Amino acid sequence: MALQWMILTYVVAAEAALALLLTLPSPKLLKNRLVSLISLILQPALFIVPFAGFQLLDIYWKNEHRLMCTSEICTAAERDRYEKSVHPTHLQV
């Protein structure tokens, strides 16, 4: 999940840099070419919105299915289920 957040962070940083470039004063011809170049770059990157939605759904799912004990003391199976849901790459031997 950390890799997913890292990718999302890079995309947001790139968008901020592009917004800064587009708001700086520059000649109209240069700005028009920059806008067309940016739109060509961003068209294949339209998967970012569904990706961010997936991230939000993943957070919601993990929050809704967090550790729920049926009694006052959690069993080992319930703790293992919780650990696997929070840290999916965490393998116990």
PDB file of N, CA, C and O in Angstrom:
ATOM      1  N   MET A   1       0.816  -1.184   0.000  1.00  0.00           N
ATOM      2  CA  MET A   1       0.000   0.000   0.000  1.00  0.00           C
ATOM      3  C   MET A   1       0.865   1.256   0.000  1.00  0.00           C
ATOM      4  O   MET A   1       0.450   2.299  -0.505  1.00  0.00           O
ATOM      5  N   ALA A   2       2.051   1.157   0.558  1.00  0.00           N
ATOM      6  CA  ALA A   2       2.945   2.311   0.579  1.00  0.00           C
ATOM      7  C   ALA A   2       3.327   2.724  -0.841  1.00  0.00           C
ATOM      8  O   ALA A   2       3.458   3.914  -1.130  1.00  0.00           O
ATOM      9  N   LEU A   3       3.506   1.747  -1.724  1.00  0.00           N
ATOM     10  CA  LEU A   3       3.839   2.060  -3.112  1.00  0.00           C
ATOM     11  C   LEU A   3       2.703   2.818  -3.778  1.00  0.00           C
ATOM     12  O   LEU A   3       2.949   3.744  -4.552  1.00  0.00           O
ATOM     13  N   GLN A   4       1.473   2.445  -3.494  1.00  0.00           N
ATOM     14  CA  GLN A   4       0.321   3.129  -4.062  1.00  0.00           C
ATOM     15  C   GLN A   4       0.275   4.581  -3.604  1.00  0.00           C
ATOM     16  O   GLN A   4       0.001   5.475  -4.404  1.00  0.00           O
ATOM     17  N   TRP A   5       0.542   4.820  -2.321  1.00  0.00           N
ATOM     18  CA  TRP A   5       0.543   6.187  -1.820  1.00  0.00           C
ATOM     19  C   TRP A   5       1.702   6.985  -2.383  1.00  0.00           C
ATOM     20  O   TRP A   5       1.578   8.188  -2.613  1.00  0.00           O
ATOM     21  N   MET A   6       2.830   6.323  -2.607  1.00  0.00           N
ATOM     22  CA  MET A   6       3.978   7.003  -3.192  1.00  0.00           C
ATOM     23  C   MET A   6       3.665   7.452  -4.624  1.00  0.00           C
ATOM     24  O   MET A   6       4.002   8.569  -5.015  1.00  0.00           O
ATOM     25  N   ILE A   7       3.022   6.581  -5.398  1.00  0.00           N
ATOM     26  CA  ILE A   7       2.641   6.938  -6.764  1.00  0.00           C
ATOM     27  C   ILE A   7       1.665   8.104  -6.748  1.00  0.00           C
ATOM     28  O   ILE A   7       1.801   9.044  -7.531  1.00  0.00           O
ATOM     29  N   LEU A   8       0.691   8.043  -5.865  1.00  0.00           N
ATOM     30  CA  LEU A   8      -0.286   9.115  -5.765  1.00  0.00           C
ATOM     31  C   LEU A   8       0.372  10.436  -5.363  1.00  0.00           C
ATOM     32  O   LEU A   8      -0.018  11.496  -5.853  1.00  0.00           O
ATOM     33  N   THR A   9       1.363  10.376  -4.477  1.00  0.00           N
ATOM     34  CA  THR A   9       2.096  11.569  -4.059  1.00  0.00           C
ATOM     35  C   THR A   9       2.863  12.175  -5.233  1.00  0.00           C
ATOM     36  O   THR A   9       2.856  13.392  -5.417  1.00  0.00           O
ATOM     37  N   TYR A  10       3.522  11.334  -6.025  1.00  0.00           N
ATOM     38  CA  TYR A  10       4.251  11.842  -7.189  1.00  0.00           C
ATOM     39  C   TYR A  10       3.309  12.492  -8.199  1.00  0.00           C
ATOM     40  O   TYR A  10       3.646  13.519  -8.788  1.00  0.00           O
ATOM     41  N   VAL A  11       2.149  11.910  -8.398  1.00  0.00           N
ATOM     42  CA  VAL A  11       1.198  12.478  -9.352  1.00  0.00           C
ATOM     43  C   VAL A  11       0.702  13.834  -8.864  1.00  0.00           C
ATOM     44  O   VAL A  11       0.591  14.772  -9.653  1.00  0.00           O
ATOM     45  N   VAL A  12       0.409  13.943  -7.592  1.00  0.00           N
ATOM     46  CA  VAL A  12      -0.052  15.225  -7.044  1.00  0.00           C
ATOM     47  C   VAL A  12       1.056  16.271  -7.135  1.00  0.00           C
ATOM     48  O   VAL A  12       0.787  17.433  -7.442  1.00  0.00           O
ATOM     49  N   ALA A  13       2.296  15.870  -6.872  1.00  0.00           N
ATOM     50  CA  ALA A  13       3.419  16.812  -6.994  1.00  0.00           C
ATOM     51  C   ALA A  13       3.596  17.271  -8.446  1.00  0.00           C
ATOM     52  O   ALA A  13       3.872  18.443  -8.701  1.00  0.00           O
ATOM     53  N   ALA A  14       3.438  16.350  -9.385  1.00  0.00           N
ATOM     54  CA  ALA A  14       3.542  16.716 -10.804  1.00  0.00           C
ATOM     55  C   ALA A  14       2.418  17.671 -11.195  1.00  0.00           C
ATOM     56  O   ALA A  14       2.647  18.627 -11.937  1.00  0.00           O
ATOM     57  N   GLU A  15       1.219  17.421 -10.706  1.00  0.00           N
ATOM     58  CA  GLU A  15       0.112  18.325 -11.002  1.00  0.00           C
ATOM     59  C   GLU A  15       0.354  19.717 -10.422  1.00  0.00           C
ATOM     60  O   GLU A  15       0.038  20.721 -11.062  1.00  0.00           O
ATOM     61  N   ALA A  16       0.910  19.779  -9.220  1.00  0.00           N
ATOM     62  CA  ALA A  16       1.209  21.082  -8.618  1.00  0.00           C
ATOM     63  C   ALA A  16       2.264  21.820  -9.434  1.00  0.00           C
ATOM     64  O   ALA A  16       2.160  23.029  -9.639  1.00  0.00           O
ATOM     65  N   ALA A  17       3.275  21.100  -9.897  1.00  0.00           N
ATOM     66  CA  ALA A  17       4.320  21.727 -10.716  1.00  0.00           C
ATOM     67  C   ALA A  17       3.734  22.234 -12.038  1.00  0.00           C
ATOM     68  O   ALA A  17       4.085  23.323 -12.492  1.00  0.00           O
ATOM     69  N   LEU A  18       2.855  21.458 -12.649  1.00  0.00           N
ATOM     70  CA  LEU A  18       2.223  21.888 -13.896  1.00  0.00           C
ATOM     71  C   LEU A  18       1.327  23.103 -13.670  1.00  0.00           C
ATOM     72  O   LEU A  18       1.303  24.023 -14.488  1.00  0.00           O
ATOM     73  N   ALA A  19       0.600  23.105 -12.573  1.00  0.00           N
ATOM     74  CA  ALA A  19      -0.249  24.264 -12.275  1.00  0.00           C
ATOM     75  C   ALA A  19       0.600  25.515 -12.077  1.00  0.00           C
ATOM     76  O   ALA A  19       0.219  26.603 -12.509  1.00  0.00           O
ATOM     77  N   LEU A  20       1.745  25.361 -11.426  1.00  0.00           N
ATOM     78  CA  LEU A  20       2.647  26.489 -11.237  1.00  0.00           C
ATOM     79  C   LEU A  20       3.186  26.992 -12.575  1.00  0.00           C
ATOM     80  O   LEU A  20       3.247  28.199 -12.809  1.00  0.00           O
ATOM     81  N   LEU A  21       3.576  26.061 -13.454  1.00  0.00           N
ATOM     82  CA  LEU A  21       4.071  26.460 -14.771  1.00  0.00           C
ATOM     83  C   LEU A  21       3.016  27.197 -15.581  1.00  0.00           C
ATOM     84  O   LEU A  21       3.321  28.159 -16.286  1.00  0.00           O
ATOM     85  N   LEU A  22       1.773  26.740 -15.476  1.00  0.00           N
ATOM     86  CA  LEU A  22       0.713  27.372 -16.263  1.00  0.00           C
ATOM     87  C   LEU A  22       0.283  28.718 -15.715  1.00  0.00           C
ATOM     88  O   LEU A  22      -0.268  29.531 -16.458  1.00  0.00           O
ATOM     89  N   THR A  23       0.516  28.977 -14.446  1.00  0.00           N
ATOM     90  CA  THR A  23       0.098  30.257 -13.873  1.00  0.00           C
ATOM     91  C   THR A  23       1.185  31.326 -13.943  1.00  0.00           C
ATOM     92  O   THR A  23       0.906  32.505 -13.725  1.00  0.00           O
ATOM     93  N   LEU A  24       2.416  30.927 -14.244  1.00  0.00           N
ATOM     94  CA  LEU A  24       3.491  31.916 -14.386  1.00  0.00           C
ATOM     95  C   LEU A  24       3.264  32.749 -15.642  1.00  0.00           C
ATOM     96  O   LEU A  24       2.791  32.231 -16.653  1.00  0.00           O
ATOM     97  N   PRO A  25       3.596  34.029 -15.584  1.00  0.00           N
ATOM     98  CA  PRO A  25       3.460  34.849 -16.794  1.00  0.00           C
ATOM     99  C   PRO A  25       4.455  34.399 -17.862  1.00  0.00           C
ATOM    100  O   PRO A  25       5.640  34.215 -17.585  1.00  0.00           O
ATOM    101  N   SER A  26       3.956  34.227 -19.083  1.00  0.00           N
ATOM    102  CA  SER A  26       4.811  33.823 -20.204  1.00  0.00           C
ATOM    103  C   SER A  26       4.144  34.254 -21.512  1.00  0.00           C
ATOM    104  O   SER A  26       2.958  34.580 -21.528  1.00  0.00           O
ATOM    105  N   PRO A  27       4.909  34.254 -22.608  1.00  0.00           N
ATOM    106  CA  PRO A  27       4.305  34.623 -23.900  1.00  0.00           C
ATOM    107  C   PRO A  27       3.165  33.669 -24.276  1.00  0.00           C
ATOM    108  O   PRO A  27       3.174  32.492 -23.915  1.00  0.00           O
ATOM    109  N   LYS A  28       2.181  34.207 -25.013  1.00  0.00           N
ATOM    110  CA  LYS A  28       0.993  33.425 -25.347  1.00  0.00           C
ATOM    111  C   LYS A  28       1.326  32.182 -26.171  1.00  0.00           C
ATOM    112  O   LYS A  28       0.735  31.126 -25.943  1.00  0.00           O
ATOM    113  N   LEU A  29       2.245  32.280 -27.111  1.00  0.00           N
ATOM    114  CA  LEU A  29       2.609  31.131 -27.943  1.00  0.00           C
ATOM    115  C   LEU A  29       3.232  30.024 -27.091  1.00  0.00           C
ATOM    116  O   LEU A  29       2.908  28.848 -27.256  1.00  0.00           O
ATOM    117  N   LEU A  30       4.117  30.405 -26.192  1.00  0.00           N
ATOM    118  CA  LEU A  30       4.743  29.419 -25.305  1.00  0.00           C
ATOM    119  C   LEU A  30       3.708  28.768 -24.398  1.00  0.00           C
ATOM    120  O   LEU A  30       3.752  27.559 -24.170  1.00  0.00           O
ATOM    121  N   LYS A  31       2.785  29.557 -23.884  1.00  0.00           N
ATOM    122  CA  LYS A  31       1.753  29.014 -22.997  1.00  0.00           C
ATOM    123  C   LYS A  31       0.824  28.061 -23.758  1.00  0.00           C
ATOM    124  O   LYS A  31       0.443  27.015 -23.231  1.00  0.00           O
ATOM    125  N   ASN A  32       0.459  28.418 -24.996  1.00  0.00           N
ATOM    126  CA  ASN A  32      -0.401  27.533 -25.791  1.00  0.00           C
ATOM    127  C   ASN A  32       0.287  26.195 -26.073  1.00  0.00           C
ATOM    128  O   ASN A  32      -0.349  25.145 -25.985  1.00  0.00           O
ATOM    129  N   ARG A  33       1.549  26.223 -26.403  1.00  0.00           N
ATOM    130  CA  ARG A  33       2.287  24.975 -26.660  1.00  0.00           C
ATOM    131  C   ARG A  33       2.441  24.152 -25.388  1.00  0.00           C
ATOM    132  O   ARG A  33       2.364  22.924 -25.416  1.00  0.00           O
ATOM    133  N   LEU A  34       2.657  24.839 -24.281  1.00  0.00           N
ATOM    134  CA  LEU A  34       2.783  24.138 -23.001  1.00  0.00           C
ATOM    135  C   LEU A  34       1.461  23.467 -22.615  1.00  0.00           C
ATOM    136  O   LEU A  34       1.451  22.336 -22.128  1.00  0.00           O
ATOM    137  N   VAL A  35       0.353  24.171 -22.835  1.00  0.00           N
ATOM    138  CA  VAL A  35      -0.959  23.593 -22.534  1.00  0.00           C
ATOM    139  C   VAL A  35      -1.236  22.383 -23.413  1.00  0.00           C
ATOM    140  O   VAL A  35      -1.740  21.373 -22.921  1.00  0.00           O
ATOM    141  N   SER A  36      -0.921  22.456 -24.695  1.00  0.00           N
ATOM    142  CA  SER A  36      -1.161  21.305 -25.574  1.00  0.00           C
ATOM    143  C   SER A  36      -0.262  20.125 -25.191  1.00  0.00           C
ATOM    144  O   SER A  36      -0.703  18.977 -25.237  1.00  0.00           O
ATOM    145  N   LEU A  37       0.975  20.390 -24.819  1.00  0.00           N
ATOM    146  CA  LEU A  37       1.876  19.317 -24.391  1.00  0.00           C
ATOM    147  C   LEU A  37       1.373  18.666 -23.102  1.00  0.00           C
ATOM    148  O   LEU A  37       1.387  17.442 -22.974  1.00  0.00           O
ATOM    149  N   ILE A  38       0.936  19.474 -22.166  1.00  0.00           N
ATOM    150  CA  ILE A  38       0.437  18.943 -20.897  1.00  0.00           C
ATOM    151  C   ILE A  38      -0.835  18.116 -21.119  1.00  0.00           C
ATOM    152  O   ILE A  38      -1.010  17.069 -20.496  1.00  0.00           O
ATOM    153  N   SER A  39      -1.710  18.579 -21.994  1.00  0.00           N
ATOM    154  CA  SER A  39      -2.933  17.805 -22.251  1.00  0.00           C
ATOM    155  C   SER A  39      -2.613  16.473 -22.914  1.00  0.00           C
ATOM    156  O   SER A  39      -3.288  15.478 -22.648  1.00  0.00           O
ATOM    157  N   LEU A  40      -1.601  16.432 -23.769  1.00  0.00           N
ATOM    158  CA  LEU A  40      -1.186  15.156 -24.373  1.00  0.00           C
ATOM    159  C   LEU A  40      -0.602  14.212 -23.326  1.00  0.00           C
ATOM    160  O   LEU A  40      -0.792  12.998 -23.395  1.00  0.00           O
ATOM    161  N   ILE A  41       0.102  14.776 -22.368  1.00  0.00           N
ATOM    162  CA  ILE A  41       0.698  13.948 -21.306  1.00  0.00           C
ATOM    163  C   ILE A  41      -0.376  13.435 -20.352  1.00  0.00           C
ATOM    164  O   ILE A  41      -0.316  12.289 -19.907  1.00  0.00           O
ATOM    165  N   LEU A  42      -1.355  14.278 -20.038  1.00  0.00           N
ATOM    166  CA  LEU A  42      -2.361  13.910 -19.037  1.00  0.00           C
ATOM    167  C   LEU A  42      -3.434  12.961 -19.555  1.00  0.00           C
ATOM    168  O   LEU A  42      -4.075  12.280 -18.754  1.00  0.00           O
ATOM    169  N   GLN A  43      -3.651  12.893 -20.859  1.00  0.00           N
ATOM    170  CA  GLN A  43      -4.681  12.003 -21.384  1.00  0.00           C
ATOM    171  C   GLN A  43      -4.438  10.539 -21.000  1.00  0.00           C
ATOM    172  O   GLN A  43      -5.383   9.876 -20.573  1.00  0.00           O
ATOM    173  N   PRO A  44      -3.211  10.000 -21.132  1.00  0.00           N
ATOM    174  CA  PRO A  44      -3.023   8.612 -20.683  1.00  0.00           C
ATOM    175  C   PRO A  44      -3.053   8.462 -19.168  1.00  0.00           C
ATOM    176  O   PRO A  44      -3.202   7.350 -18.662  1.00  0.00           O
ATOM    177  N   ALA A  45      -2.915   9.551 -18.447  1.00  0.00           N
ATOM    178  CA  ALA A  45      -2.870   9.483 -16.986  1.00  0.00           C
ATOM    179  C   ALA A  45      -4.255   9.608 -16.358  1.00  0.00           C
ATOM    180  O   ALA A  45      -4.364   9.914 -15.171  1.00  0.00           O
ATOM    181  N   LEU A  46      -5.303   9.380 -17.124  1.00  0.00           N
ATOM    182  CA  LEU A  46      -6.658   9.521 -16.597  1.00  0.00           C
ATOM    183  C   LEU A  46      -7.032   8.389 -15.640  1.00  0.00           C
ATOM    184  O   LEU A  46      -8.116   8.410 -15.057  1.00  0.00           O
ATOM    185  N   PHE A  47      -6.164   7.420 -15.474  1.00  0.00           N
ATOM    186  CA  PHE A  47      -6.437   6.335 -14.541  1.00  0.00           C
ATOM    187  C   PHE A  47      -6.260   6.795 -13.095  1.00  0.00           C
ATOM    188  O   PHE A  47      -6.622   6.060 -12.176  1.00  0.00           O
ATOM    189  N   ILE A  48      -5.723   7.971 -12.874  1.00  0.00           N
ATOM    190  CA  ILE A  48      -5.434   8.445 -11.524  1.00  0.00           C
ATOM    191  C   ILE A  48      -6.704   8.620 -10.701  1.00  0.00           C
ATOM    192  O   ILE A  48      -6.706   8.302  -9.511  1.00  0.00           O
ATOM    193  N   VAL A  49      -7.775   9.113 -11.298  1.00  0.00           N
ATOM    194  CA  VAL A  49      -9.017   9.323 -10.540  1.00  0.00           C
ATOM    195  C   VAL A  49      -9.588   7.992 -10.054  1.00  0.00           C
ATOM    196  O   VAL A  49      -9.913   7.882  -8.871  1.00  0.00           O
ATOM    197  N   PRO A  50      -9.727   6.966 -10.918  1.00  0.00           N
ATOM    198  CA  PRO A  50     -10.193   5.682 -10.384  1.00  0.00           C
ATOM    199  C   PRO A  50      -9.217   5.080  -9.374  1.00  0.00           C
ATOM    200  O   PRO A  50      -9.640   4.409  -8.433  1.00  0.00           O
ATOM    201  N   PHE A  51      -7.923   5.310  -9.560  1.00  0.00           N
ATOM    202  CA  PHE A  51      -6.915   4.809  -8.632  1.00  0.00           C
ATOM    203  C   PHE A  51      -7.096   5.447  -7.255  1.00  0.00           C
ATOM    204  O   PHE A  51      -7.021   4.759  -6.237  1.00  0.00           O
ATOM    205  N   ALA A  52      -7.330   6.746  -7.222  1.00  0.00           N
ATOM    206  CA  ALA A  52      -7.556   7.432  -5.950  1.00  0.00           C
ATOM    207  C   ALA A  52      -8.853   6.942  -5.307  1.00  0.00           C
ATOM    208  O   ALA A  52      -8.930   6.793  -4.088  1.00  0.00           O
ATOM    209  N   GLY A  53      -9.874   6.693  -6.138  1.00  0.00           N
ATOM    210  CA  GLY A  53     -11.111   6.130  -5.608  1.00  0.00           C
ATOM    211  C   GLY A  53     -10.898   4.760  -5.004  1.00  0.00           C
ATOM    212  O   GLY A  53     -11.461   4.435  -3.958  1.00  0.00           O
ATOM    213  N   PHE A  54     -10.078   3.953  -5.669  1.00  0.00           N
ATOM    214  CA  PHE A  54      -9.748   2.632  -5.134  1.00  0.00           C
ATOM    215  C   PHE A  54      -9.039   2.755  -3.793  1.00  0.00           C
ATOM    216  O   PHE A  54      -9.309   1.979  -2.877  1.00  0.00           O
ATOM    217  N   GLN A  55      -8.142   3.715  -3.671  1.00  0.00           N
ATOM    218  CA  GLN A  55      -7.435   3.921  -2.408  1.00  0.00           C
ATOM    219  C   GLN A  55      -8.409   4.274  -1.290  1.00  0.00           C
ATOM    220  O   GLN A  55      -8.303   3.753  -0.180  1.00  0.00           O
ATOM    221  N   LEU A  56      -9.358   5.159  -1.587  1.00  0.00           N
ATOM    222  CA  LEU A  56     -10.333   5.540  -0.571  1.00  0.00           C
ATOM    223  C   LEU A  56     -11.219   4.356  -0.178  1.00  0.00           C
ATOM    224  O   LEU A  56     -11.531   4.178   0.999  1.00  0.00           O
ATOM    225  N   LEU A  57     -11.620   3.553  -1.158  1.00  0.00           N
ATOM    226  CA  LEU A  57     -12.416   2.370  -0.839  1.00  0.00           C
ATOM    227  C   LEU A  57     -11.620   1.366  -0.014  1.00  0.00           C
ATOM    228  O   LEU A  57     -12.170   0.713   0.873  1.00  0.00           O
ATOM    229  N   ASP A  58     -10.334   1.242  -0.301  1.00  0.00           N
ATOM    230  CA  ASP A  58      -9.473   0.339   0.456  1.00  0.00           C
ATOM    231  C   ASP A  58      -9.370   0.785   1.913  1.00  0.00           C
ATOM    232  O   ASP A  58      -9.442  -0.040   2.824  1.00  0.00           O
ATOM    233  N   ILE A  59      -9.204   2.084   2.131  1.00  0.00           N
ATOM    234  CA  ILE A  59      -9.142   2.613   3.494  1.00  0.00           C
ATOM    235  C   ILE A  59     -10.474   2.390   4.208  1.00  0.00           C
ATOM    236  O   ILE A  59     -10.494   1.988   5.371  1.00  0.00           O
ATOM    237  N   TYR A  60     -11.580   2.648   3.521  1.00  0.00           N
ATOM    238  CA  TYR A  60     -12.896   2.446   4.111  1.00  0.00           C
ATOM    239  C   TYR A  60     -13.108   0.972   4.478  1.00  0.00           C
ATOM    240  O   TYR A  60     -13.589   0.662   5.568  1.00  0.00           O
ATOM    241  N   TRP A  61     -12.746   0.071   3.561  1.00  0.00           N
ATOM    242  CA  TRP A  61     -12.924  -1.361   3.807  1.00  0.00           C
ATOM    243  C   TRP A  61     -12.112  -1.809   5.024  1.00  0.00           C
ATOM    244  O   TRP A  61     -12.621  -2.538   5.875  1.00  0.00           O
ATOM    245  N   LYS A  62     -10.874  -1.383   5.106  1.00  0.00           N
ATOM    246  CA  LYS A  62     -10.029  -1.791   6.237  1.00  0.00           C
ATOM    247  C   LYS A  62     -10.530  -1.190   7.547  1.00  0.00           C
ATOM    248  O   LYS A  62     -10.395  -1.810   8.602  1.00  0.00           O
ATOM    249  N   ASN A  63     -11.099  -0.006   7.490  1.00  0.00           N
ATOM    250  CA  ASN A  63     -11.642   0.599   8.699  1.00  0.00           C
ATOM    251  C   ASN A  63     -12.897  -0.147   9.155  1.00  0.00           C
ATOM    252  O   ASN A  63     -13.094  -0.354  10.352  1.00  0.00           O
ATOM    253  N   GLU A  64     -13.736  -0.546   8.213  1.00  0.00           N
ATOM    254  CA  GLU A  64     -14.966  -1.251   8.560  1.00  0.00           C
ATOM    255  C   GLU A  64     -14.709  -2.682   9.023  1.00  0.00           C
ATOM    256  O   GLU A  64     -15.504  -3.237   9.781  1.00  0.00           O
ATOM    257  N   HIS A  65     -13.611  -3.283   8.577  1.00  0.00           N
ATOM    258  CA  HIS A  65     -13.330  -4.679   8.908  1.00  0.00           C
ATOM    259  C   HIS A  65     -12.112  -4.816   9.814  1.00  0.00           C
ATOM    260  O   HIS A  65     -11.374  -5.798   9.734  1.00  0.00           O
ATOM    261  N   ARG A  66     -11.911  -3.844  10.659  1.00  0.00           N
ATOM    262  CA  ARG A  66     -10.797  -3.918  11.586  1.00  0.00           C
ATOM    263  C   ARG A  66     -11.096  -4.944  12.684  1.00  0.00           C
ATOM    264  O   ARG A  66     -12.146  -5.586  12.671  1.00  0.00           O
ATOM    265  N   LEU A  67     -10.197  -5.089  13.600  1.00  0.00           N
ATOM    266  CA  LEU A  67     -10.303  -6.100  14.647  1.00  0.00           C
ATOM    267  C   LEU A  67     -11.609  -5.958  15.423  1.00  0.00           C
ATOM    268  O   LEU A  67     -11.884  -4.924  16.031  1.00  0.00           O
ATOM    269  N   MET A  68     -12.399  -7.019  15.385  1.00  0.00           N
ATOM    270  CA  MET A  68     -13.652  -7.054  16.123  1.00  0.00           C
ATOM    271  C   MET A  68     -13.650  -8.316  16.973  1.00  0.00           C
ATOM    272  O   MET A  68     -13.733  -9.427  16.451  1.00  0.00           O
ATOM    273  N   CYS A  69     -13.559  -8.142  18.246  1.00  0.00           N
ATOM    274  CA  CYS A  69     -13.542  -9.284  19.155  1.00  0.00           C
ATOM    275  C   CYS A  69     -14.972  -9.654  19.522  1.00  0.00           C
ATOM    276  O   CYS A  69     -15.819  -8.787  19.740  1.00  0.00           O
ATOM    277  N   THR A  70     -15.225 -10.965  19.585  1.00  0.00           N
ATOM    278  CA  THR A  70     -16.562 -11.419  19.950  1.00  0.00           C
ATOM    279  C   THR A  70     -16.735 -11.493  21.462  1.00  0.00           C
ATOM    280  O   THR A  70     -17.858 -11.544  21.963  1.00  0.00           O
ATOM    281  N   SER A  71     -15.628 -11.499  22.181  1.00  0.00           N
ATOM    282  CA  SER A  71     -15.698 -11.524  23.631  1.00  0.00           C
ATOM    283  C   SER A  71     -14.786 -10.440  24.182  1.00  0.00           C
ATOM    284  O   SER A  71     -14.268  -9.623  23.422  1.00  0.00           O
ATOM    285  N   GLU A  72     -14.584 -10.423  25.491  1.00  0.00           N
ATOM    286  CA  GLU A  72     -13.721  -9.405  26.084  1.00  0.00           C
ATOM    287  C   GLU A  72     -12.256  -9.622  25.720  1.00  0.00           C
ATOM    288  O   GLU A  72     -11.479  -8.669  25.665  1.00  0.00           O
ATOM    289  N   ILE A  73     -11.884 -10.861  25.474  1.00  0.00           N
ATOM    290  CA  ILE A  73     -10.498 -11.186  25.124  1.00  0.00           C
ATOM    291  C   ILE A  73     -10.467 -11.663  23.680  1.00  0.00           C
ATOM    292  O   ILE A  73     -11.237 -12.542  23.293  1.00  0.00           O
ATOM    293  N   CYS A  74      -9.575 -11.081  22.884  1.00  0.00           N
ATOM    294  CA  CYS A  74      -9.454 -11.466  21.475  1.00  0.00           C
ATOM    295  C   CYS A  74      -8.703 -12.789  21.363  1.00  0.00           C
ATOM    296  O   CYS A  74      -7.727 -13.032  22.072  1.00  0.00           O
ATOM    297  N   THR A  75      -9.181 -13.631  20.458  1.00  0.00           N
ATOM    298  CA  THR A  75      -8.505 -14.898  20.230  1.00  0.00           C
ATOM    299  C   THR A  75      -7.324 -14.685  19.295  1.00  0.00           C
ATOM    300  O   THR A  75      -7.191 -13.632  18.671  1.00  0.00           O
ATOM    301  N   ALA A  76      -6.480 -15.685  19.209  1.00  0.00           N
ATOM    302  CA  ALA A  76      -5.312 -15.605  18.327  1.00  0.00           C
ATOM    303  C   ALA A  76      -5.750 -15.494  16.872  1.00  0.00           C
ATOM    304  O   ALA A  76      -5.121 -14.779  16.091  1.00  0.00           O
ATOM    305  N   ALA A  77      -6.801 -16.179  16.504  1.00  0.00           N
ATOM    306  CA  ALA A  77      -7.295 -16.124  15.122  1.00  0.00           C
ATOM    307  C   ALA A  77      -7.782 -14.720  14.771  1.00  0.00           C
ATOM    308  O   ALA A  77      -7.538 -14.238  13.665  1.00  0.00           O
ATOM    309  N   GLU A  78      -8.468 -14.062  15.705  1.00  0.00           N
ATOM    310  CA  GLU A  78      -8.935 -12.702  15.452  1.00  0.00           C
ATOM    311  C   GLU A  78      -7.775 -11.725  15.328  1.00  0.00           C
ATOM    312  O   GLU A  78      -7.810 -10.828  14.485  1.00  0.00           O
ATOM    313  N   ARG A  79      -6.745 -11.887  16.160  1.00  0.00           N
ATOM    314  CA  ARG A  79      -5.562 -11.024  16.059  1.00  0.00           C
ATOM    315  C   ARG A  79      -4.829 -11.257  14.739  1.00  0.00           C
ATOM    316  O   ARG A  79      -4.384 -10.301  14.103  1.00  0.00           O
ATOM    317  N   ASP A  80      -4.700 -12.522  14.319  1.00  0.00           N
ATOM    318  CA  ASP A  80      -4.043 -12.825  13.050  1.00  0.00           C
ATOM    319  C   ASP A  80      -4.810 -12.215  11.875  1.00  0.00           C
ATOM    320  O   ASP A  80      -4.208 -11.675  10.947  1.00  0.00           O
ATOM    321  N   ARG A  81      -6.132 -12.306  11.923  1.00  0.00           N
ATOM    322  CA  ARG A  81      -6.958 -11.729  10.858  1.00  0.00           C
ATOM    323  C   ARG A  81      -6.757 -10.219  10.792  1.00  0.00           C
ATOM    324  O   ARG A  81      -6.663  -9.647   9.706  1.00  0.00           O
ATOM    325  N   TYR A  82      -6.693  -9.585  11.944  1.00  0.00           N
ATOM    326  CA  TYR A  82      -6.478  -8.146  11.983  1.00  0.00           C
ATOM    327  C   TYR A  82      -5.103  -7.787  11.427  1.00  0.00           C
ATOM    328  O   TYR A  82      -4.984  -6.864  10.621  1.00  0.00           O
ATOM    329  N   GLU A  83      -4.072  -8.502  11.846  1.00  0.00           N
ATOM    330  CA  GLU A  83      -2.708  -8.219  11.368  1.00  0.00           C
ATOM    331  C   GLU A  83      -2.616  -8.390   9.861  1.00  0.00           C
ATOM    332  O   GLU A  83      -1.971  -7.590   9.183  1.00  0.00           O
ATOM    333  N   LYS A  84      -3.249  -9.418   9.335  1.00  0.00           N
ATOM    334  CA  LYS A  84      -3.207  -9.646   7.881  1.00  0.00           C
ATOM    335  C   LYS A  84      -3.989  -8.585   7.122  1.00  0.00           C
ATOM    336  O   LYS A  84      -3.639  -8.267   5.986  1.00  0.00           O
ATOM    337  N   SER A  85      -5.035  -8.030   7.719  1.00  0.00           N
ATOM    338  CA  SER A  85      -5.807  -7.013   7.031  1.00  0.00           C
ATOM    339  C   SER A  85      -5.074  -5.672   7.023  1.00  0.00           C
ATOM    340  O   SER A  85      -5.185  -4.904   6.066  1.00  0.00           O
ATOM    341  N   VAL A  86      -4.338  -5.398   8.072  1.00  0.00           N
ATOM    342  CA  VAL A  86      -3.616  -4.123   8.164  1.00  0.00           C
ATOM    343  C   VAL A  86      -2.288  -4.198   7.423  1.00  0.00           C
ATOM    344  O   VAL A  86      -1.905  -3.253   6.734  1.00  0.00           O
ATOM    345  N   HIS A  87      -1.586  -5.317   7.562  1.00  0.00           N
ATOM    346  CA  HIS A  87      -0.288  -5.519   6.922  1.00  0.00           C
ATOM    347  C   HIS A  87      -0.360  -6.750   6.035  1.00  0.00           C
ATOM    348  O   HIS A  87       0.035  -7.836   6.459  1.00  0.00           O
ATOM    349  N   PRO A  88      -0.865  -6.602   4.788  1.00  0.00           N
ATOM    350  CA  PRO A  88      -1.065  -7.784   3.948  1.00  0.00           C
ATOM    351  C   PRO A  88       0.242  -8.480   3.557  1.00  0.00           C
ATOM    352  O   PRO A  88       0.224  -9.665   3.224  1.00  0.00           O
ATOM    353  N   THR A  89       1.370  -7.773   3.590  1.00  0.00           N
ATOM    354  CA  THR A  89       2.626  -8.418   3.228  1.00  0.00           C
ATOM    355  C   THR A  89       3.291  -9.060   4.439  1.00  0.00           C
ATOM    356  O   THR A  89       4.327  -9.714   4.313  1.00  0.00           O
ATOM    357  N   HIS A  90       2.697  -8.873   5.602  1.00  0.00           N
ATOM    358  CA  HIS A  90       3.259  -9.408   6.837  1.00  0.00           C
ATOM    359  C   HIS A  90       2.927 -10.899   6.923  1.00  0.00           C
ATOM    360  O   HIS A  90       1.769 -11.270   7.112  1.00  0.00           O
ATOM    361  N   LEU A  91       3.927 -11.736   6.786  1.00  0.00           N
ATOM    362  CA  LEU A  91       3.720 -13.179   6.842  1.00  0.00           C
ATOM    363  C   LEU A  91       4.219 -13.718   8.161  1.00  0.00           C
ATOM    364  O   LEU A  91       5.316 -13.380   8.604  1.00  0.00           O
ATOM    365  N   GLN A  92       3.431 -14.539   8.778  1.00  0.00           N
ATOM    366  CA  GLN A  92       3.832 -15.157  10.028  1.00  0.00           C
ATOM    367  C   GLN A  92       4.167 -16.622   9.763  1.00  0.00           C
ATOM    368  O   GLN A  92       3.431 -17.322   9.068  1.00  0.00           O
ATOM    369  N   VAL A  93       5.282 -17.073  10.323  1.00  0.00           N
ATOM    370  CA  VAL A  93       5.710 -18.444  10.111  1.00  0.00           C
ATOM    371  C   VAL A  93       5.334 -19.287  11.308  1.00  0.00           C
ATOM    372  O   VAL A  93       5.609 -20.487  11.328  1.00  0.00           O
TER     373      VAL A  93
END
